Amino acid sequence: MFNASIGYRDGVLMCDGVAAPSVAEACGTPVYIYSLRRVRANLERIRAAFAALNPHIHYSVKANANQAVLRSLIAAGAGIDAVSGGEIYRALRAGAQPHQIVFAGVGKTPAELRYALEQGVGWFNVENVEECRWLNDLAGQLGRSPVRVALRFNPQVAASTHRHIATGHGGAKFGLTAEAVRFLLEAQPDYPQLRFEGIHVHIGSQLQDTQATVQAVQAARELIAPYPGVRTVNIGGGFPVAYRAGDPLPDAAAFAAAVAPLLAGYQVLLEPGRALVADAGLLVVSVLYVKRQAGQTFVVTDGSMAELLRPALYDAYHEVVPVRQPSVSAPPLEVVQVVGPVCESADALAHDRRLPPLQPGDRLAVLTAGAYGMVMASNYNQRPRPPEVAVAEDGLTWSIVRRRETWDDLLRLEMDV
């Protein structure tokens, strides 16, 4: 088993009690499959790890915005971390209570701020001094005060992670310097519609150790110590997921143990995304061709960077496995390049992988694909985006929760001129 929900049973890759090949037969490929049971289990694992702090957990919608996923997490008591007006809209449509939504993001537009205020969003994580002026003025116009604000602090801590997903170092676009945070806290009377009640410190995703998080939380606590009105600390997310079997990564309990002594007496907010949904999802693709040239074997699939961008964007690693295990008498494994049909050299799902000999029509599964998969999918090369399938919490029933796009969908929003 790769985890409690995804693994082989009698040689067939299963998502809980549902066979991945049967979903692929019914829906075609590429197709995303999610285990809602695993999503809920991941939420409970993080909730239990931080139980001593009694945290408010807000799911980070940017990881996976499917309505079925949102509804499952909201029903389990999770709040929402949104970084756009569109994410707020999706969360509300999924049943989120406005006061349980945190609105974050480095570039909120006036229209998005107005929409969030009109909906009664509970927290605004502010990253720009000018944003406070806009928010204060809009709240006054709409009669929506007081507005709870957490100032996002950039602690200038370099997290041990990929440079594209590190957000707490001095060169990042995110957050406010210590000087800017102090300026705003001292200037509270200038913003009568706002209440500066929290500090937000998120240093990046896929964190490799707890040390940088501890350093960042220590800096945040020292910064707000002179301001007794700031009693909420939002430490974001960033809890890592093992994309390779046996990756020595700290779990949520390790992060909780590391920061708990620093946060006693504060209200704590968490914003996990990847940690809830990544290992609950897989992308099933079909082999189109097997091509041998220049001493290499290319397995060309119908899955591409248009469906799963992470390998091309971050050189991210995903395990790729056959949906049916080879028999013990099968020919030996061979080293192959698993690539897609998009006209880009970067269009590869996996490099130098050992897989059994494959034929056109065989199916492969890209694992740990529940986060930053479909939300980053595009229509590049005019490829219709794939369907999403959710296996219910009972582990036995499944349904298409987003249909496959059609060629007509590619033109649906264009105007005849």
ZAMARGU-4260 file (C-alpha; in steps of 0.2 Angstrom, whole numbers, plus 5000, padded with zeros to 4 digits):
<rodrens>
0) 5000/5000/5000 | 5006/5018/4996 | 4994/5024/5010 | 4979/5018/5019 | 4968/5022/5004
5) 4979/5020/4988 | 4988/5003/4984 | 4987/4987/4976 | 4975/4973/4980 | 4976/4957/4971
10) 4987/4966/4958 | 4975/4980/4954 | 4978/4998/4960 | 4964/5003/4971 | 4958/5020/4978
15) 4949/5013/4994 | 4937/5000/4987 | 4937/5006/4969 | 4948/4999/4956 | 4957/5013/4946
20) 4956/5003/4930 | 4937/5002/4931 | 4936/5021/4933 | 4948/5023/4918 | 4937/5011/4908
25) 4922/5021/4912 | 4928/5039/4910 | 4943/5037/4898 | 4960/5045/4902 | 4968/5056/4908
30) 4957/5056/4923 | 4960/5062/4941 | 4954/5051/4955 | 4952/5057/4973 | 4949/5048/4990
35) 4938/5058/5001 | 4941/5046/5015 | 4960/5050/5014 | 4957/5068/5013 | 4946/5067/5029
40) 4959/5056/5038 | 4973/5069/5034 | 4963/5082/5041 | 4960/5072/5057 | 4979/5068/5058
45) 4983/5086/5058 | 4969/5091/5070 | 4976/5077/5082 | 4994/5083/5081 | 4990/5101/5086
50) 4976/5096/5098 | 4985/5104/5113 | 4984/5121/5104 | 4966/5119/5099 | 4969/5127/5082
55) 4957/5133/5069 | 4961/5124/5053 | 4958/5132/5037 | 4960/5122/5021 | 4970/5131/5008
60) 4959/5130/4992 | 4973/5133/4980 | 4979/5115/4982 | 4963/5107/4975 | 4947/5118/4973
65) 4935/5104/4968 | 4918/5106/4975 | 4917/5088/4982 | 4934/5090/4991 | 4928/5107/4998
70) 4911/5100/5004 | 4920/5085/5012 | 4932/5096/5022 | 4919/5109/5027 | 4907/5095/5033
75) 4922/5089/5044 | 4923/5107/5052 | 4938/5114/5042 | 4938/5133/5038 | 4944/5140/5022
80) 4960/5149/5016 | 4957/5158/5000 | 4969/5168/4990 | 4957/5176/4977 | 4939/5181/4975
85) 4936/5166/4965 | 4941/5154/4978 | 4930/5163/4991 | 4916/5161/4978 | 4919/5142/4976
90) 4920/5140/4995 | 4904/5149/4998 | 4896/5138/4985 | 4902/5123/4994 | 4894/5128/5010
95) 4908/5137/5019 | 4902/5150/5032 | 4910/5167/5028 | 4916/5170/5046 | 4927/5154/5044
100) 4936/5160/5028 | 4953/5168/5028 | 4957/5180/5013 | 4975/5180/5010 | 4986/5185/4995
105) 4999/5198/4990 | 4989/5206/4976 | 4971/5207/4981 | 4961/5219/4970 | 4949/5232/4976
110) 4935/5222/4968 | 4940/5207/4978 | 4941/5216/4994 | 4924/5223/4992 | 4917/5206/4988
115) 4925/5198/5003 | 4918/5212/5014 | 4901/5211/5007 | 4901/5192/5010 | 4907/5194/5028
120) 4924/5185/5027 | 4931/5182/5044 | 4949/5187/5042 | 4960/5197/5030 | 4979/5192/5029
125) 4986/5209/5024 | 5003/5210/5015 | 5004/5228/5009 | 5002/5244/5019 | 4992/5252/5005
130) 4980/5237/5006 | 4976/5243/5024 | 4970/5260/5017 | 4959/5252/5004 | 4952/5239/5016
135) 4948/5253/5029 | 4940/5264/5016 | 4929/5250/5009 | 4924/5244/5026 | 4918/5262/5030
140) 4909/5263/5014 | 4900/5247/5016 | 4897/5248/5035 | 4907/5232/5038 | 4918/5236/5053
145) 4927/5230/5063 | 4937/5220/5051 | 4949/5207/5058 | 4966/5209/5051 | 4981/5198/5052
150) 4997/5206/5046 | 5008/5194/5036 | 5025/5195/5042 | 5040/5191/5031 | 5053/5185/5044
155) 5067/5184/5031 | 5070/5165/5035 | 5076/5154/5021 | 5066/5138/5022 | 5073/5122/5016
160) 5062/5119/5000 | 5062/5123/4982 | 5065/5141/4978 | 5049/5143/4969 | 5039/5138/4984
165) 5049/5147/4997 | 5040/5163/5003 | 5048/5169/5020 | 5065/5175/5014 | 5070/5193/5011
170) 5069/5192/4992 | 5051/5185/4991 | 5037/5196/4986 | 5026/5190/5001 | 5023/5198/5018
175) 5028/5214/5027 | 5045/5218/5035 | 5046/5219/5054 | 5047/5238/5052 | 5031/5238/5041
180) 5022/5227/5054 | 5027/5239/5068 | 5022/5254/5058 | 5004/5247/5055 | 5002/5242/5073
185) 5007/5259/5080 | 4996/5267/5067 | 4980/5257/5072 | 4971/5274/5076 | 4973/5278/5057
190) 4962/5263/5052 | 4946/5264/5063 | 4937/5251/5053 | 4951/5238/5055 | 4957/5228/5070
195) 4974/5222/5070 | 4972/5206/5080 | 4984/5193/5071 | 5001/5190/5064 | 5002/5178/5049
200) 5019/5169/5046 | 5020/5156/5032 | 5038/5153/5025 | 5034/5141/5011 | 5028/5124/5006
205) 5035/5107/5007 | 5046/5111/5022 | 5060/5099/5024 | 5063/5102/5043 | 5055/5111/5058
210) 5069/5123/5062 | 5065/5137/5050 | 5047/5137/5056 | 5052/5138/5074 | 5064/5152/5069
215) 5050/5161/5060 | 5037/5159/5074 | 5050/5165/5087 | 5052/5181/5077 | 5034/5184/5075
220) 5031/5181/5094 | 5044/5194/5098 | 5037/5206/5086 | 5020/5206/5093 | 5025/5205/5111
225) 5023/5224/5114 | 5005/5223/5107 | 4993/5214/5118 | 4979/5216/5106 | 4987/5204/5094
230) 4982/5187/5101 | 4981/5176/5085 | 4996/5168/5077 | 4992/5160/5060 | 5007/5149/5055
235) 5000/5145/5038 | 5004/5127/5031 | 5019/5120/5022 | 5018/5103/5030 | 5027/5092/5018
240) 5021/5077/5009 | 5032/5062/5004 | 5032/5061/4985 | 5046/5047/4985 | 5043/5032/4996
245) 5054/5033/5012 | 5057/5052/5011 | 5063/5057/5028 | 5051/5071/5031 | 5044/5078/5047
250) 5026/5075/5050 | 5013/5087/5057 | 5016/5080/5075 | 5034/5086/5073 | 5029/5103/5068
255) 5016/5104/5082 | 5029/5098/5095 | 5042/5111/5089 | 5030/5126/5090 | 5018/5122/5104
260) 5029/5129/5117 | 5030/5146/5108 | 5011/5147/5105 | 5004/5144/5122 | 4991/5157/5126
265) 4988/5162/5108 | 4974/5157/5096 | 4982/5147/5083 | 4977/5146/5064 | 4983/5133/5052
270) 4982/5133/5033 | 4986/5116/5027 | 4983/5112/5008 | 4995/5100/5000 | 4996/5090/5017
275) 4977/5086/5016 | 4974/5082/4998 | 4991/5077/4989 | 4992/5059/4993 | 4973/5057/4992
280) 4974/5059/4973 | 4981/5050/4957 | 4981/5054/4939 | 4978/5039/4927 | 4985/5040/4910
285) 4986/5028/4895 | 5001/5023/4885 | 5000/5029/4867 | 5016/5024/4860 | 5033/5016/4865
290) 5047/5024/4856 | 5065/5019/4856 | 5079/5031/4850 | 5096/5038/4854 | 5098/5024/4867
295) 5082/5029/4877 | 5064/5022/4878 | 5050/5035/4878 | 5034/5030/4884 | 5022/5042/4876
300) 5006/5044/4886 | 4990/5054/4884 | 4994/5063/4900 | 5004/5079/4899 | 5010/5095/4907
305) 4993/5102/4903 | 4985/5090/4915 | 4999/5090/4928 | 5011/5104/4927 | 5022/5101/4942
310) 5035/5091/4934 | 5038/5104/4921 | 5036/5119/4932 | 5046/5113/4947 | 5055/5097/4941
315) 5044/5089/4954 | 5045/5070/4957 | 5029/5059/4956 | 5029/5040/4958 | 5023/5032/4942
320) 5016/5015/4943 | 5006/5003/4932 | 4988/5001/4937 | 4990/4982/4936 | 5005/4974/4944
325) 5016/4964/4933 | 5016/4945/4936 | 5032/4938/4944 | 5036/4929/4927 | 5035/4946/4918
330) 5051/4952/4909 | 5063/4963/4919 | 5060/4981/4922 | 5067/4994/4910 | 5072/5012/4912
335) 5060/5024/4903 | 5055/5042/4900 | 5037/5044/4903 | 5032/5059/4892 | 5016/5067/4886
340) 5010/5073/4868 | 5012/5092/4871 | 5024/5101/4859 | 5037/5106/4873 | 5053/5097/4878
345) 5048/5100/4896 | 5032/5089/4894 | 5037/5074/4904 | 5029/5066/4919 | 5044/5056/4924
350) 5062/5054/4920 | 5073/5038/4921 | 5060/5027/4929 | 5060/5008/4930 | 5044/5001/4924
355) 5039/4984/4916 | 5038/4983/4897 | 5023/4993/4891 | 5012/4992/4876 | 5000/5005/4869
360) 4984/5004/4879 | 4992/5000/4895 | 4988/5012/4909 | 4999/5020/4922 | 4995/5030/4938
365) 5004/5046/4943 | 5003/5046/4962 | 5002/5060/4975 | 4993/5070/4962 | 4979/5077/4973
370) 4987/5094/4976 | 4992/5107/4962 | 4986/5095/4948 | 4969/5100/4941 | 4970/5117/4949
375) 4985/5121/4938 | 4978/5112/4922 | 4977/5121/4906 | 4970/5120/4888 | 4988/5122/4881
380) 4988/5114/4864 | 4969/5115/4865 | 4968/5100/4876 | 4951/5098/4885 | 4954/5097/4904
385) 4951/5080/4911 | 4937/5074/4922 | 4939/5073/4941 | 4932/5058/4950 | 4929/5057/4969
390) 4928/5040/4979 | 4916/5044/4993 | 4920/5043/5012 | 4912/5025/5012 | 4926/5020/5001
395) 4915/5010/4989 | 4905/5022/4978 | 4912/5035/4966 | 4906/5048/4955 | 4912/5060/4942
400) 4913/5077/4951 | 4919/5087/4936 | 4916/5081/4918 | 4929/5080/4905 | 4929/5096/4894
405) 4924/5095/4876 | 4931/5104/4860 | 4915/5115/4861 | 4920/5120/4879 | 4936/5127/4871
410) 4926/5140/4861 | 4912/5143/4874 | 4918/5159/4880 | 4924/5167/4864 | 4915/5180/4855
415) 4911/5181/4837 | 4917/5198/4830
</rodrens>
